[in-house]
Amino acid sequence: MRSDWARVRKILGISFIVAGLVWAFAVQMRGEAGRVEAAGPSRSAQSSNSGDVPVFQNGHLGKQPVRGTLADEVHKWAAATTTARWLGYSVAAVEGDGTICCSNWNGSDRGCSVCQLEGNHNGLSVNSGANEKGTVHLEGSRRLAILFRAENGKIGKIRVFSADCGIDAGGKEVLWLEGVKDNESVALLTGYVTAEKSDREDESVGKSALMAIALHEDPSAEKALLSFVEPERPEWLRRETVFWLGEARGAEGFRALQRVARTDPSAHVREQVTFALSVSKEPGAVNEIIRMAHDDTSAQVRGQALFWLAQKAGKQAVSAIDGAIQNDPDTEVKKKAVFALSQLPKDEGVPKLIQVAQSNKNPEVRKQAMFWLGQSEDPRALAFFEKVLGP
């Protein structure tokens, strides 16, 4: 069979560069891959009596109530630091079905490993409620631990975990604030978000603060996030915020994504909306991706929507991809739609690719379909090539 495929490929002279065709995945996942990793179940380290304070190890933990406003307390504490130390508190976490943990989740029933505050351990993992064997665990903590690292008078890092995670403080002092008001936490974090001046590739304080806001249950978090996607906000902030609207904010987040999809002037932001819709659990999300694939004024956005539709599969998605191949006025969008067909399950995608290769009027589109059929190594594709290339 493989020798047959080698013969077919030699005859076809296929020399496309696959990496150039996987147009959306690397772009969309660049920002998110380092930030959120989908994982399996979690059984986090046992929390303390109230469930509000994580179990700290390898550090000195002190506790005190908030005196005055939270912002004043944190800013005063940070200004007084010389050597590195941490401050933390807990708030109510947004409703969800998993545990928010560090990215060193070990993939087993033991769940989240002890999270490291020090070093380059900045990733976040949202662990779902069931493992790959189908075992369902109880919900994780509905409290969210937020920790600030200060050194030489300045906040340099913000970390976020479920309050039932175990935390290694790396030998540093940790001050735990009690009696924090959730809306004051949102207000404090908003200050760090709006102070961010540019879109940095790494995990900045502003981006970490944005993530923390998105995971708050308090209604003020919703209000803050909606303000971040107003057209006058920086493009990087609108783009980052739409991801969290889809990932964490449920029905209200979905309605906000619909508004941004229709009104934001930036194609880059609307591209990110297609990804945010793909991670949303709301029932109308697929229909909105289909609308964007059909109606958005940007060919780049339409193509991106087609990519994420392919990841969803289903009859609606296939119909939208077929429609783009037949009717989109832009050849590049048609080619991206063909790529989207290649991402469908083979029983759906291969017959569609054969149909396109046989009958589409656009030679570039037919060529694209032939390429992806050649990559499939599917017996139906081989039979098609033998028929086309045979004597």
C-alpha positions as CSV (number, residue, x, y, z in Angstrom):
1,M,0.0,0.0,0.0
2,R,2.8,2.5,0.9
3,S,4.6,1.8,-2.4
4,D,1.4,2.6,-4.2
5,W,1.2,5.9,-2.3
6,A,4.8,6.6,-3.2
7,R,4.0,6.1,-6.8
8,V,1.0,8.3,-6.7
9,R,2.9,11.1,-5.0
10,K,5.7,10.9,-7.5
11,I,3.3,11.2,-10.4
12,L,1.4,14.0,-8.8
13,G,4.6,15.9,-8.0
14,I,3.1,17.3,-4.8
15,S,5.5,19.9,-3.4
16,F,3.3,22.0,-1.2
17,I,4.7,23.3,2.1
18,V,2.3,21.9,4.7
19,A,3.4,24.3,7.4
20,G,2.3,27.3,5.3
21,L,-1.2,25.8,5.0
22,V,-1.8,25.3,8.7
23,W,-2.6,28.9,8.7
24,A,-4.7,29.4,11.8
25,F,-3.7,27.0,14.3
26,A,-0.3,28.3,15.2
27,V,-1.5,31.9,15.1
28,Q,-4.5,31.3,17.4
29,M,-2.8,29.0,19.8
30,R,0.3,31.1,20.2
31,G,-1.3,33.3,22.8
32,E,-3.3,30.6,24.5
33,A,-1.0,27.5,24.5
34,G,1.2,29.0,27.1
35,R,-1.7,30.2,29.2
36,V,-4.4,27.5,29.2
37,E,-3.9,23.7,28.7
38,A,-6.9,21.4,28.5
39,A,-6.2,18.5,30.9
40,G,-8.0,15.6,32.6
41,P,-9.2,15.2,36.1
42,S,-7.8,16.8,39.3
43,R,-7.6,15.7,42.9
44,S,-5.7,18.7,44.3
45,A,-3.8,18.9,47.6
46,Q,-6.0,19.0,50.7
47,S,-6.9,22.5,51.7
48,S,-7.0,24.0,55.2
49,N,-10.1,24.1,57.4
50,S,-12.0,26.9,55.7
51,G,-11.0,26.0,52.2
52,D,-9.9,29.6,51.6
53,V,-6.2,29.2,52.2
54,P,-4.0,26.9,50.1
55,V,-1.7,24.4,51.8
56,F,1.7,26.2,51.6
57,Q,5.0,24.4,52.0
58,N,8.7,25.5,51.9
59,G,7.9,29.0,53.1
60,H,6.8,31.1,56.1
61,L,3.0,31.9,56.1
62,G,1.6,34.8,58.0
63,K,-2.0,36.0,58.2
64,Q,-3.7,39.3,58.8
65,P,-7.0,40.9,58.1
66,V,-7.4,43.6,55.5
67,R,-7.1,47.1,57.0
68,G,-8.7,49.7,54.8
69,T,-9.1,49.0,51.1
70,L,-7.4,46.1,49.4
71,A,-5.6,48.3,46.9
72,D,-4.1,50.4,49.7
73,E,-3.1,47.3,51.6
74,V,-1.4,45.7,48.6
75,H,0.3,48.8,47.3
76,K,1.7,49.6,50.8
77,W,2.9,46.1,51.2
78,A,4.6,46.1,47.8
79,A,6.3,49.4,48.4
80,A,7.9,48.2,51.6
81,T,9.5,45.1,50.0
82,T,13.2,44.8,49.3
83,T,13.7,41.0,48.9
84,A,11.2,38.9,47.1
85,R,8.0,37.9,48.9
86,W,4.4,37.0,48.2
87,L,1.0,38.2,49.2
88,G,-2.2,36.3,48.7
89,Y,-5.9,36.1,49.3
90,S,-9.0,34.2,48.1
91,V,-12.2,35.1,46.3
92,A,-15.2,33.2,45.0
93,A,-14.3,31.5,41.7
94,V,-16.5,31.6,38.6
95,E,-18.7,28.6,38.2
96,G,-17.0,25.7,36.3
97,D,-16.5,22.0,36.2
98,G,-12.8,21.8,37.0
99,T,-9.8,22.8,39.1
100,I,-7.6,25.7,38.2
101,C,-4.1,24.5,38.8
102,C,-0.5,24.9,37.6
103,S,0.6,23.5,34.3
104,N,2.6,20.7,36.0
105,W,-0.6,18.7,36.4
106,N,0.6,15.1,36.2
107,G,-2.2,13.6,34.1
108,S,-3.1,11.0,36.7
109,D,-5.8,10.4,39.4
110,R,-3.4,12.2,41.8
111,G,-4.2,15.3,39.9
112,C,-2.4,18.6,40.4
113,S,1.1,18.4,41.6
114,V,2.3,21.0,44.2
115,C,2.5,24.3,42.3
116,Q,5.8,26.2,42.4
117,L,5.6,30.0,43.0
118,E,9.3,30.6,42.2
119,G,11.1,30.0,39.0
120,N,9.6,29.9,35.5
121,H,6.4,27.9,36.4
122,N,3.9,30.3,35.0
123,G,1.4,28.1,33.1
124,L,-2.2,27.5,34.1
125,S,-4.1,24.3,33.6
126,V,-7.9,24.0,33.9
127,N,-8.5,20.4,34.7
128,S,-11.9,18.9,33.8
129,G,-14.0,16.7,36.0
130,A,-13.3,13.3,34.4
131,N,-10.2,11.5,33.4
132,E,-9.6,9.5,30.2
133,K,-10.8,6.3,31.8
134,G,-14.2,8.0,32.5
135,T,-13.7,8.4,36.3
136,V,-15.6,11.5,37.5
137,H,-14.3,13.4,40.5
138,L,-16.0,15.9,42.7
139,E,-15.9,19.6,41.7
140,G,-12.7,21.4,42.7
141,S,-12.7,24.3,45.1
142,R,-15.0,27.2,44.3
143,R,-12.5,29.5,45.9
144,L,-9.7,31.2,43.9
145,A,-6.3,32.0,45.4
146,I,-4.6,35.1,43.9
147,L,-1.0,35.7,44.8
148,F,1.2,38.7,44.1
149,R,5.0,38.6,44.0
150,A,6.8,41.9,45.0
151,E,10.5,42.8,45.1
152,N,12.2,46.1,45.5
153,G,9.0,47.9,45.9
154,K,7.2,46.6,42.8
155,I,4.7,43.9,41.9
156,G,6.4,41.7,39.3
157,K,4.2,38.6,39.0
158,I,0.6,37.5,39.7
159,R,-0.4,33.8,40.0
160,V,-3.8,32.2,40.2
161,F,-4.9,28.8,41.5
162,S,-7.8,27.0,43.0
163,A,-7.6,27.4,46.7
164,D,-7.3,23.6,47.2
165,C,-4.0,23.4,45.3
166,G,-0.8,22.8,47.3
167,I,1.7,25.6,46.8
168,D,5.5,25.5,47.2
169,A,6.6,29.1,48.2
170,G,10.2,28.5,47.2
171,G,11.5,29.5,50.6
172,K,9.8,32.9,50.5
173,E,7.6,34.7,53.0
174,V,3.8,34.7,52.2
175,L,1.4,37.1,53.7
176,W,-2.2,35.9,53.5
177,L,-5.0,38.6,53.7
178,E,-8.3,37.6,55.3
179,G,-11.6,39.4,54.8
180,V,-11.0,40.5,51.2
181,K,-14.0,41.9,49.3
182,D,-14.3,40.3,45.9
183,N,-15.2,43.6,44.1
184,E,-12.1,45.2,45.6
185,S,-10.0,42.4,44.2
186,V,-11.5,43.1,40.7
187,A,-10.8,46.8,41.1
188,L,-7.2,46.2,42.2
189,L,-6.5,43.8,39.3
190,T,-8.2,46.1,36.8
191,G,-5.5,48.7,37.6
192,Y,-2.8,46.3,36.5
193,V,-4.6,45.4,33.3
194,T,-5.1,49.0,32.2
195,A,-1.5,49.9,33.1
196,E,-0.2,47.4,30.6
197,K,1.2,49.4,27.7
198,S,1.9,46.8,25.0
199,D,1.2,43.2,23.9
200,R,4.1,41.3,25.2
201,E,4.8,37.7,24.1
202,D,5.4,36.5,27.7
203,E,3.1,36.4,30.6
204,S,3.0,40.0,31.8
205,V,1.4,41.2,35.0
206,G,-1.4,42.8,33.1
207,K,-2.3,39.6,31.2
208,S,-2.2,37.6,34.5
209,A,-4.4,40.2,36.1
210,L,-6.9,39.9,33.2
211,M,-7.0,36.1,33.6
212,A,-7.6,36.5,37.4
213,I,-10.5,38.9,36.7
214,A,-12.1,36.5,34.3
215,L,-12.1,33.7,36.9
216,H,-13.8,35.8,39.6
217,E,-17.5,35.1,40.3
218,D,-18.3,38.6,41.4
219,P,-20.5,40.6,39.0
220,S,-17.9,43.4,38.9
221,A,-15.7,41.0,36.9
222,E,-18.3,40.8,34.1
223,K,-18.5,44.6,34.0
224,A,-14.7,44.9,33.9
225,L,-14.3,42.4,31.0
226,L,-17.0,44.1,29.0
227,S,-15.2,47.4,29.4
228,F,-12.0,45.8,28.1
229,V,-13.6,45.0,24.7
230,E,-14.9,48.5,24.0
231,P,-13.5,49.8,20.7
232,E,-11.3,52.5,22.3
233,R,-9.4,49.9,24.3
234,P,-6.0,48.7,22.9
235,E,-6.2,45.9,20.3
236,W,-4.1,43.5,22.4
237,L,-6.5,43.9,25.3
238,R,-9.6,43.3,23.3
239,R,-8.0,40.3,21.7
240,E,-6.9,38.8,25.0
241,T,-10.3,39.5,26.7
242,V,-12.4,37.8,24.0
243,F,-10.6,34.5,24.7
244,W,-11.6,34.7,28.4
245,L,-15.1,35.7,27.5
246,G,-15.4,32.4,25.6
247,E,-13.4,30.2,28.1
248,A,-14.9,31.3,31.4
249,R,-17.9,33.6,31.2
250,G,-20.7,31.4,30.0
251,A,-23.9,32.9,28.4
252,E,-23.0,36.5,29.1
253,G,-19.6,36.0,27.7
254,F,-21.1,34.5,24.5
255,R,-23.4,37.4,24.1
256,A,-20.4,39.7,24.4
257,L,-18.6,37.7,21.7
258,Q,-21.5,38.1,19.4
259,R,-21.4,41.9,19.8
260,V,-17.6,42.0,19.3
261,A,-17.9,39.7,16.2
262,R,-20.3,42.2,14.6
263,T,-18.8,45.5,15.7
264,D,-15.1,45.4,16.3
265,P,-13.1,47.2,13.6
266,S,-10.1,44.9,13.9
267,A,-9.9,41.7,11.8
268,H,-7.3,40.4,14.3
269,V,-9.7,40.8,17.2
270,R,-12.5,39.1,15.2
271,E,-10.1,36.3,14.3
272,Q,-9.7,35.7,18.0
273,V,-13.4,35.7,18.5
274,T,-13.7,32.7,16.2
275,F,-11.3,30.8,18.5
276,A,-13.1,32.0,21.7
277,L,-16.4,30.8,20.2
278,S,-14.8,27.4,19.6
279,V,-14.0,27.0,23.3
280,S,-17.4,28.3,24.5
281,K,-19.8,25.7,25.8
282,E,-22.8,27.8,24.8
283,P,-25.2,26.2,22.3
284,G,-25.3,29.1,19.9
285,A,-21.5,29.3,19.5
286,V,-21.3,27.1,16.4
287,N,-24.0,29.1,14.7
288,E,-22.1,32.3,15.3
289,I,-18.8,30.8,13.9
290,I,-20.8,29.7,10.8
291,R,-22.2,33.3,10.5
292,M,-18.7,34.7,10.6
293,A,-17.4,32.2,8.1
294,H,-20.1,33.4,5.7
295,D,-20.6,37.1,6.4
296,D,-17.4,38.6,7.9
297,T,-15.9,41.2,5.6
298,S,-12.4,39.9,6.1
299,A,-11.2,36.9,4.1
300,Q,-8.7,36.2,6.9
301,V,-11.5,36.0,9.5
302,R,-13.7,33.9,7.3
303,G,-10.9,31.4,6.8
304,Q,-10.2,31.3,10.5
305,A,-13.8,30.6,11.2
306,L,-13.7,27.7,8.8
307,F,-10.7,26.2,10.6
308,W,-12.4,26.2,13.9
309,L,-15.6,24.9,12.4
310,A,-13.7,21.9,11.2
311,Q,-12.6,21.2,14.8
312,K,-16.2,21.2,15.8
313,A,-17.3,18.9,12.9
314,G,-21.1,18.1,12.8
315,K,-23.5,18.6,9.9
316,Q,-23.8,22.4,10.4
317,A,-20.0,22.8,10.2
318,V,-19.7,20.6,7.1
319,S,-22.4,22.5,5.3
320,A,-20.8,25.8,6.1
321,I,-17.4,24.6,4.8
322,D,-19.0,23.3,1.6
323,G,-20.7,26.6,1.2
324,A,-17.4,28.5,1.4
325,I,-15.8,26.3,-1.2
326,Q,-18.6,26.8,-3.6
327,N,-19.5,30.5,-2.9
328,D,-16.8,32.5,-1.2
329,P,-15.4,35.1,-3.7
330,D,-11.9,34.8,-2.4
331,T,-9.7,31.9,-3.6
332,E,-7.6,31.9,-0.5
333,V,-10.7,31.4,1.6
334,K,-11.8,28.5,-0.6
335,K,-8.4,26.9,-0.2
336,K,-8.6,27.3,3.6
337,A,-12.1,25.7,3.4
338,V,-10.5,22.7,1.6
339,F,-7.9,22.5,4.4
340,A,-10.8,22.5,6.9
341,L,-12.3,19.5,5.1
342,S,-9.0,17.7,5.7
343,Q,-9.4,18.3,9.4
344,L,-12.8,16.5,9.6
345,P,-13.0,12.9,10.5
346,K,-11.9,10.8,7.5
347,D,-15.3,9.4,6.8
348,E,-16.6,12.9,6.4
349,G,-13.6,14.7,5.0
350,V,-12.2,12.3,2.4
351,P,-15.4,11.9,0.3
352,K,-15.8,15.7,0.3
353,L,-12.2,16.2,-0.8
354,I,-12.7,13.7,-3.6
355,Q,-15.8,15.6,-4.7
356,V,-13.9,18.9,-4.7
357,A,-11.0,17.4,-6.6
358,Q,-13.3,16.0,-9.3
359,S,-15.7,18.8,-9.9
360,N,-14.7,22.2,-8.5
361,K,-14.3,24.8,-11.3
362,N,-11.3,26.5,-9.6
363,P,-8.0,24.8,-10.5
364,E,-6.3,26.1,-7.4
365,V,-9.0,24.6,-5.2
366,R,-8.9,21.3,-7.1
367,K,-5.1,21.3,-6.6
368,Q,-5.5,21.9,-2.9
369,A,-8.0,19.1,-2.6
370,M,-5.6,16.7,-4.4
371,F,-2.8,17.7,-2.0
372,W,-4.8,16.9,1.1
373,L,-6.1,13.7,-0.4
374,G,-2.4,12.7,-0.9
375,Q,-1.7,13.4,2.7
376,S,-4.6,11.3,4.0
377,E,-3.2,7.8,3.0
378,D,-6.9,6.8,2.8
379,P,-7.7,3.8,0.5
380,R,-10.5,5.8,-1.1
381,A,-8.1,8.5,-2.0
382,L,-5.7,6.0,-3.5
383,A,-8.5,4.5,-5.5
384,F,-9.4,8.0,-6.8
385,F,-5.8,8.7,-7.8
386,E,-5.4,5.3,-9.6
387,K,-8.6,6.1,-11.5
388,V,-7.4,9.6,-12.5
389,L,-3.8,8.6,-13.3
390,G,-4.5,5.2,-14.8
391,P,-4.1,4.4,-18.5
